[in-house]
Amino acid sequence: MIRDRALQTRERLVGKLPVTGELLRGSLLERTVRHKSGCPKCARGEGHQVYVLTVSYGGGRVRQFSVRRERVAEVRRWLDNYQKLKEAIEAICELNRDLLGPDAAAPRGERKIRRWWRRTHSSAIVPARGGIVAHRR
């Protein structure tokens, strides 16, 4: 019964996965650039607002990409899509780990193990920030 419920929950999560190519991994930073001289805006201390997408790669490499002001909303949407997809995948993985646990039809001697497994590995699926997240009870 627990297994059936986990399978149903997993299928429901798979059905909610955002199927789109509009995904982007990284962080969008807002920075202020100030010129040394010749700019009245910088002389007043205001500076110029710029947006930078930073993406970390293996080996400690970080790349930065300038983002035009008119594309900031689009980049934020793509970053949000990536986070929602990542959260849904994590929830599905958590359910799959639960499905690897002892079966509900286990012999009587395995009941203690089964109770321990449920207590330490069970998870509930709850919505968070518009996405799906698995968390421990």
N, C-alpha and C positions, 0 to 999 in steps of 0.2 A: 504494500500500500504506500509506504514512504517512497519506495522506488518509483512507483507510478506517478506520484505527485511531483517528484523531482523531474521526471521525464516530461511531464506536461508543462511544468514551469520552464524547463529548458526550451521546449518547442515554442512556447509563447515568447520567450526572449529572442530566439532566433528570428521569429517573425517580425519583431520590432527593430531589428538591426537596420540602421540607416544605409540604404543601398544608394550610394552616391559617390561620385569621384571628387566631390568638393571636400577633401580632407587635407589638413595641414598640421604637421607636428612642429612644435616650437612655442616660443613666447613672444608676444608683441610688447615692445617697450616704447614708452614715450620719453623722449629726451629733449633737453633744451640746449641749443648750440648758441654760443656767444662769440662774436668776432672780437678781435683785439682792438681794432680802431676803425673809424670811418663809417660806422653804422649807428644811426641815432637810436634805433630800437635797442641795440645791445648796450649803448652808452647809458640808457635809462635803466638797464638791468633786466629788461624783459626777455631778450633773446628770441630765438626762433625755435618753434616746436617742430620736432621731426619724429617719425615713427620708424622703428627698426624691428625686424623679425630676427630672432636669434634661434638657431637650431644647433643642438649638441650632437656630435657624432662620436663613434668609438675612438678610443685612444686620447680622449680629452680634447678633441678638436671642436671648436665652436665657430660657426659661420654666422655672419650678420648680413642681412639684406635690407636695403632701404625700401620703405613702403610709401607710395604716394598717398597723400591725404585722402583722395577720392576713393582709394581702394581699402581703406582701414576697416570699414564696416564689413566688406566682403572677407577680408582676412580674419576678422574676429569670428564671423560665421563659420568659416572653414576650420578654425581652431576649435570652436565649440563642437562641431560635428565630430572631429577627431576624439575629443574627450568623451563624448557620449558613446561612440563606438568602442573606445577602450574600456569604459565602465561596463558596457554590456558584455564584452568579451570576458572580462574578469568575473562577472556574475555567472556566466555559462561555465567557465573553468572551475569555479567553486562548486557548482552543481555536479559537474563531472567528477570532481574529486570525491564528493559525497557518494556518488554512484559506485565508486570503487570500493566502498566500505563493505562490511559484512552484510550478507543478504538477510532479509527479514524472515526467510524460511529456514534459517540456520538451526542445527540441532540444539537441544536443550543446554548442553555444556558450553555453548558459545554465547549464551545470553549476556553474561557479564561483559564480554568483549564488545558485543553489539551495543550495550548501554553506554559503555565507555566511549565507543566510536561516535555515537550520536551526540553525546555530551560535549566532546571535544571537536567534532567536525561538522556539526549541523550549522546551517546558515538560513537566514531569512532574506527574501528579496524585497527591497523597499525602494521607492522612488527617491531620488536625491538630485536637486538642481536640474530637474527636467530629464535626468537620465536614470538608468537602472544600476543599482549597486548591491552587491552581496555583502552582508556583514554578519558577524557572529552574534548569536543570541546571548 
